[in-house]
């Protein structure tokens, strides 16, 4: 059987596969290929294999390996590049594998790769626990984790990969292996930040921490003309902030809230998204100085639950819109960097119904100070802040203008940014970017060596791809 013809039809797909097989034209096919990134390829996958368990995953990968068929992997489908459903591909769909268990005694959380962040948060909170992870509840935990994982708990407890204890993985030739600190440790190192390059992860084990259930969270909304002043003061204020403070700064259009003046509705404002997970009674001494950085239009910070706090951004992250995403690390929140971001707000090609947000995440604390740079593939060396620009729209004719805007902003931010970064919070920017995003050249070569061991034919190439090292 020739690899040039069979992968297009997969007529001899494994008979022992127990999940659901979807081909173009099947009733559920179009729904199955829908992703968070709405700019789907015109051509859909040649086959979507919705796996019921790890035996199904192994069957698909044995088939793919035997016929040299490249494989795409879908977990939560939240990746900004849309790599989970490339045209003509064979897709391992893990979205139905959604078991999550919590051991309150050991504080170990175990999640399958179809689990979404909101589901893991809810399960862990039944025991007063949380895993440091992302900020949008529809995010798949597997992709988030394998890329690094940042959110409101990173200053207190580190990145998601810093709290990852083990992974179960199916290799490209269909073997089941485990990766942790003692078993396949080099693979475990690579999985913590190297993405879906090495195999298909079928379960993840995390260390959870006591959080909530009550926290203090919400938004401080400032007029846009105070943005430079507030951000300038924030850069200084951040040096003494407690680790219990999680903070994301957003420049976005003001929502039509009754407590905001009507003349700012739909106009750019500066929003400090605050999540304080320390003792609620001590929150005022942390939050009040943030409000005093300027003269806020609204102070919406108050007592709430962790689950509610960690889904505050859901409203501006709808599933299925067209989008692009760019971002990078900043060694400092300088006036010049802030000026670049503010200048580009004015040039956004926004139309009614479009969504944008320029975000600046406050790092430091555990994520920056407690883990050695070379301990995981995920890089954070020198990063004090992370900038991110996300645009979402529906009209295909807006693609070019938004892409040009994002490219121009990225180029303008380059002199202020580091060459390493957080791969999950940017579209793939090409080979040179991929060589630097994990940090040093030595780390890049180490990742290539791991790739050569576990996926030498680069069958798992629909990702921010790490090419296998070549011998000689």
TAFENZI-V960545 format. One record per pair of residues at least 6 apart in sequence whose C-alpha atoms are under 6 Angstrom apart, sorted by the first residue. I is the first residue (numbers start at 1). GAP is how many residues later the second one is. If there is no record, write none. Layout:
# TAFENZI-V960545
I_GAP / I_GAP
This chain:
# TAFENZI-V960545
3_64 / 17_39 / 19_31 / 19_32 / 19_33 / 20_30 / 21_27 / 21_28 / 22_7 / 22_25 / 22_26 / 23_24 / 35_42 / 35_285 / 36_41 / 36_42 / 36_283 / 36_284 / 37_43 / 37_45 / 37_283 / 37_285 / 38_282 / 38_283 / 38_284 / 39_283 / 41_46 / 43_44 / 44_43 / 44_44 / 45_41 / 45_42 / 45_43 / 45_44 / 46_42 / 46_43 / 46_44 / 47_43 / 48_43 / 49_42 / 49_43 / 49_44 / 50_43 / 51_42 / 51_43 / 58_116 / 61_111 / 61_112 / 61_113 / 62_111 / 62_112 / 65_108 / 70_389 / 71_19 / 71_20 / 71_388 / 71_389 / 72_12 / 72_19 / 72_390 / 73_11 / 73_18 / 73_19 / 74_10 / 74_19 / 74_20 / 75_19 / 75_20 / 75_38 / 75_39 / 76_38 / 76_64 / 78_61 / 80_347 / 81_346 / 83_379 / 83_380 / 94_20 / 95_19 / 96_18 / 97_15 / 97_17 / 98_14 / 98_16 / 98_17 / 99_12 / 99_13 / 100_10 / 100_11 / 101_8 / 101_9 / 102_6 / 102_7 / 107_101 / 108_98 / 108_99 / 108_100 / 109_96 / 109_97 / 110_94 / 110_95 / 111_92 / 111_93 / 112_90 / 112_91 / 113_29 / 113_89 / 113_90 / 115_25 / 116_22 / 116_23 / 116_24 / 116_25 / 117_20 / 117_22 / 117_23 / 117_24 / 118_19 / 124_6 / 128_82 / 128_83 / 128_85 / 129_79 / 129_80 / 129_81 / 129_82 / 130_78 / 130_79 / 130_81 / 131_77 / 132_21 / 132_28 / 133_16 / 133_17 / 133_18 / 133_27 / 134_16 / 134_17 / 135_16 / 135_175 / 136_175 / 136_177 / 136_178 / 137_174 / 145_15 / 145_16 / 146_45 / 146_46 / 146_47 / 146_49 / 147_46 / 147_48 / 147_277 / 148_13 / 148_45 / 148_230 / 149_10 / 149_11 / 150_9 / 152_94 / 154_213 / 155_88 / 155_209 / 155_210 / 155_211 / 155_212 / 156_87 / 156_88 / 156_210 / 157_209 / 158_208 / 158_209 / 159_208 / 161_31 / 163_43 / 163_44 / 164_41 / 164_42 / 165_40 / 165_41 / 166_13 / 166_14 / 166_38 / 166_39 / 167_11 / 167_12 / 167_36 / 167_37 / 168_9 / 168_10 / 168_33 / 168_34 / 168_35 / 169_7 / 169_8 / 169_31 / 169_32 / 169_33 / 170_6 / 170_29 / 170_30 / 171_28 / 172_27 / 179_9 / 180_8 / 189_187 / 190_187 / 192_184 / 192_185 / 193_184 / 193_185 / 194_183 / 197_263 / 198_253 / 198_256 / 198_257 / 212_94 / 213_92 / 213_93 / 214_90 / 214_91 / 215_62 / 215_88 / 215_89 / 215_90 / 215_91 / 216_59 / 216_60 / 216_86 / 216_87 / 216_88 / 217_57 / 217_58 / 217_84 / 217_85 / 217_92 / 218_55 / 218_56 / 218_82 / 218_83 / 219_53 / 219_54 / 219_81 / 219_82 / 220_51 / 220_52 / 220_78 / 220_79 / 220_80 / 221_49 / 221_50 / 221_75 / 221_76 / 221_77 / 222_47 / 222_48 / 222_74 / 222_75 / 223_46 / 224_45 / 224_46 / 227_43 / 230_63 / 230_64 / 235_98 / 243_122 / 244_32 / 244_33 / 244_34 / 245_31 / 246_29 / 247_26 / 247_27 / 247_115 / 248_25 / 248_112 / 248_113 / 249_22 / 249_23 / 249_24 / 249_110 / 249_111 / 250_20 / 250_21 / 250_108 / 250_109 / 251_18 / 251_19 / 251_106 / 251_107 / 252_16 / 252_17 / 252_105 / 253_13 / 253_14 / 253_15 / 253_16 / 254_11 / 254_12 / 254_13 / 254_14 / 254_15 / 255_10 / 256_9 / 321_71 / 321_72 / 321_73 / 322_70 / 322_71 / 322_72 / 323_68 / 323_69 / 324_66 / 324_67 / 325_64 / 325_65 / 325_101 / 325_102 / 326_62 / 326_63 / 326_100 / 326_101 / 327_60 / 327_61 / 327_98 / 327_99 / 328_58 / 328_59 / 328_93 / 329_54 / 329_56 / 329_57 / 329_88 / 329_89 / 329_92 / 330_53 / 330_55 / 330_56 / 330_87 / 331_51 / 331_52 / 331_53 / 332_52 / 354_38 / 354_39 / 355_36 / 355_37 / 356_34 / 356_35 / 357_32 / 357_33 / 358_30 / 358_31 / 359_28 / 359_29 / 360_26 / 360_27 / 361_24 / 361_25 / 362_23 / 363_21 / 363_22 / 364_20 / 373_8 / 378_60 / 379_59 / 379_60 / 419_17 / 420_16 / 420_17 / 420_18 / 420_19 / 421_16 / 448_19 / 448_20 / 448_21 / 449_20 / 451_17 / 452_16 / 452_17 / 456_12
